[in-house]
Amino acid sequence: MSDARLKIEIDNAIALLTVARPEKLNAFDIDMLKALSATCDTVEADASVRVVILTGEGKAFSAGGDIKAWAAMSPNEFGHQWVRFGHRVFERLATLRMPVIAAMNGHALGGGLELAAAADIRIAEAHVKIGLPETGLGMVPGWSGTQRLVKRFGAQVVRRMVLGGEMFTAEEARVLGLVDAVAESGTVLAVAKDYAGRIARRGPAALEICKLMIASANGEDNGTAVEALGSMLAAKTGDMKEGVAAFAGKRPAEFKGEW
């Protein structure tokens, strides 16, 4: 699905994804979520892409979900069409085969922080503020704020944001491990591209395998990681080639245990 509010530019091995709805602080509605999912499919299918940079247009990285997009929904619609769907889309981003860098050019609040957390590396400009303000609206983080964020950053820092409503500066977030580096205001995209270039020079197959193994070690999507690794290994064996050939030739397979 195409949506002008989600831009994609591919330059050599780097795909730049820009959330471009600055008048709404890059808040997401349903169509933008659909476009993000489709964009993930696009970059994953492009063998030339080795790194993805995710950023926002204007003064915000992302304010998360657009309240007007869900405020009139029934509880059932809100739970299924908004929360569960958004959760699946962010999981799609988190499980891309290549590393993802969040270039946080502005504030990342609520779903915006959950979006950044789906990346592998986070670089924030010095003026950025980070938080999960949902409980102030009588709601809970719904796009893995209490799940992925706890696994990646620890329960206590999430408690402080969710229960206490604390917001952190970029430097405070760096100390707490919420972001990996702080850049001067106006420079985050350049810093992210430099880091992306460092990643792109490394072995893409090794990067993909390591990303899966790290996610598994961290308790994220163990089943998918194990099956993906096992399937890739099996696909390279002589046994699988023989099995496919035997099936096509309608004959018994003669497996030799060749790796």
C-alpha positions in Angstrom: 0.0 0.0 0.0 1.4 3.4 -1.0 1.1 6.4 1.3 2.9 9.7 0.7 3.3 10.1 4.4 5.8 7.2 4.5 8.7 7.9 2.2 11.4 5.5 1.1 14.7 6.3 -0.6 17.3 3.6 -1.4 20.9 4.7 -1.9 23.3 1.8 -2.5 23.0 -0.5 0.5 21.0 1.9 2.7 17.2 2.4 2.8 16.0 5.6 4.3 12.4 5.4 5.7 10.9 8.8 6.6 7.6 9.2 8.5 6.4 12.4 6.8 3.3 13.8 8.6 5.0 16.8 10.3 1.7 18.7 10.9 0.7 15.8 13.2 4.1 15.3 14.7 4.4 12.1 12.5 1.6 10.4 14.4 0.3 7.2 12.8 -3.2 6.3 11.5 -4.3 3.0 10.1 -3.3 3.7 6.5 0.2 4.7 7.7 0.5 1.5 9.6 -0.4 -0.4 6.5 2.1 1.5 4.5 4.9 0.8 7.0 4.1 -2.9 6.8 4.2 -2.8 3.0 7.5 -0.8 3.1 9.1 -3.4 5.3 8.1 -6.0 2.6 9.7 -3.8 -0.1 13.1 -3.3 1.6 13.3 -6.9 2.8 12.8 -8.1 -0.8 15.5 -5.8 -2.1 18.8 -7.8 -2.0 20.8 -4.6 -2.3 19.6 -3.2 1.0 21.8 -4.0 4.0 20.7 -1.4 6.5 17.6 0.6 7.1 17.4 4.1 8.7 14.1 5.2 10.2 13.5 8.9 10.9 10.8 11.5 11.1 10.2 14.7 9.0 10.0 18.0 10.8 10.5 18.6 14.5 9.3 15.2 15.8 10.5 11.6 15.3 6.9 10.4 16.0 4.2 11.2 18.5 2.9 7.6 18.1 -0.7 6.9 17.4 -3.0 9.7 16.2 -5.7 10.0 18.9 -8.3 11.0 16.2 -7.6 7.7 14.4 -8.8 5.6 17.3 -10.8 7.7 19.7 -14.2 6.9 18.2 -13.5 3.1 17.9 -15.5 0.6 20.0 -13.4 -1.3 22.6 -13.4 -4.3 20.3 -12.3 -2.3 17.3 -9.7 -0.5 19.4 -8.2 -3.8 20.6 -8.2 -5.6 17.3 -8.0 -3.1 14.5 -5.7 -0.6 16.3 -3.7 -2.2 19.0 -3.2 -5.7 17.7 -2.7 -4.5 14.1 -0.1 -1.9 15.2 1.6 -4.5 17.3 2.0 -6.8 14.3 3.3 -4.0 12.1 6.0 -2.9 14.6 6.9 -6.6 15.0 7.4 -6.7 11.3 9.8 -3.8 11.5 11.7 -5.3 14.5 12.2 -8.6 12.6 13.5 -7.3 9.3 16.4 -9.4 8.1 18.8 -6.3 8.1 19.8 -4.0 11.0 17.5 -1.0 11.5 18.8 2.4 12.9 16.3 4.8 14.4 17.6 8.4 13.7 15.6 10.2 16.3 15.4 13.8 15.1 12.8 14.8 17.5 10.7 13.7 20.5 9.6 10.0 20.6 6.6 9.6 22.8 4.2 6.7 23.4 4.0 4.8 20.1 6.9 6.9 18.8 9.2 5.4 21.4 7.7 1.9 20.7 8.6 2.6 17.0 12.2 3.5 17.9 12.5 0.4 20.2 11.8 -1.8 17.2 15.1 -0.6 15.7 18.4 -2.3 16.6 20.3 1.0 17.1 18.9 4.3 18.4 20.6 7.6 17.9 18.9 10.7 19.3 19.5 14.4 18.9 20.4 16.2 22.1 17.1 18.1 22.4 15.0 14.9 22.2 12.6 13.8 24.9 11.5 10.2 25.4 8.5 8.8 27.3 5.4 6.6 27.6 2.6 9.0 28.6 -0.3 6.6 27.9 -1.4 6.2 31.5 -2.1 9.9 31.7 -4.8 9.3 29.1 -6.2 6.3 31.1 -4.7 3.8 28.6 -1.8 1.5 28.4 1.1 1.2 25.9 -0.2 -1.1 23.2 2.5 -1.5 20.6 4.9 -3.5 22.8 5.8 -0.8 25.2 5.5 -3.1 28.2 6.9 -6.1 26.3 9.7 -5.3 23.9 10.9 -2.3 25.9 11.2 -4.4 29.1 13.1 -7.1 27.3 15.5 -4.6 25.6 15.9 -1.9 28.4 14.8 -3.5 31.6 11.6 -3.4 33.7 12.6 -0.5 36.0 13.1 2.1 33.4 9.8 1.2 31.8 8.1 1.4 35.2 9.4 4.9 35.7 8.0 6.0 32.3 4.7 4.1 32.6 3.9 4.3 36.3 5.6 7.6 37.1 5.1 9.4 33.8 8.8 10.3 33.7 10.2 11.7 30.5 13.9 11.5 29.8 16.3 13.7 27.9 18.4 12.2 25.2 21.4 12.1 27.5 19.4 10.6 30.4 18.1 8.0 27.9 21.6 7.2 26.8 22.7 6.6 30.4 19.7 4.4 30.9 20.4 2.4 27.7 17.2 3.6 25.9 19.4 5.2 23.2 22.8 4.2 22.0 24.3 7.6 21.1 23.4 11.3 21.3 24.0 13.6 18.3 24.0 17.4 18.1 20.7 18.8 17.0 20.4 18.8 13.3 23.0 16.1 12.7 21.4 12.8 13.6 20.7 11.8 10.0 24.4 12.3 9.1 25.5 10.4 12.1 23.0 7.6 11.4 24.2 7.3 7.8 27.8 7.1 8.9 26.9 4.3 11.3 24.9 2.6 8.6 27.9 2.7 6.3 29.9 0.9 9.0 27.2 -1.8 9.2 26.9 -2.1 5.4 30.6 -3.0 5.1 30.1 -6.1 7.2 29.0 -9.5 6.0 25.2 -9.3 5.3 24.6 -13.0 6.0 26.5 -12.9 9.2 24.6 -9.8 10.3 21.2 -11.4 9.6 22.2 -14.6 11.5 23.6 -12.5 14.4 20.4 -10.4 14.6 18.3 -13.6 14.9 20.6 -15.1 17.5 20.7 -12.0 19.6 16.9 -11.7 19.5 16.6 -15.4 20.5 19.1 -14.9 23.4 17.0 -11.9 24.6 13.8 -13.9 24.6 12.3 -12.1 21.5 10.5 -14.4 19.1 12.5 -17.5 19.9 10.4 -19.8 17.7 10.8 -17.7 14.5 14.5 -17.2 15.1 15.2 -20.9 15.6 13.1 -22.0 12.7 14.6 -19.4 10.4 18.2 -20.4 11.3 17.4 -24.1 10.9 15.7 -23.6 7.6 18.5 -21.6 6.2 21.0 -24.2 7.3 18.9 -27.1 5.9 18.5 -25.2 2.5 22.2 -25.3 2.0 22.6 -29.1 2.6 23.0 -31.8 0.0 20.2 -33.7 1.7 17.6 -31.0 0.9 18.8 -30.7 -2.7 18.5 -34.5 -3.0 15.1 -34.5 -1.4 13.7 -31.8 -3.8 15.3 -33.6 -6.8 13.8 -36.9 -5.7 10.3 -35.4 -5.3 10.5 -33.8 -8.8 11.7 -37.1 -10.3 9.1 -39.2 -8.4 11.8 -41.5 -7.0 13.0 -42.4 -3.5 15.5 -40.0 -2.1 19.0 -41.2 -1.4 20.2 -39.0 1.5 23.9 -39.0 2.3 24.0 -36.6 5.2 25.9 -34.0 3.2 26.2 -30.5 4.7 
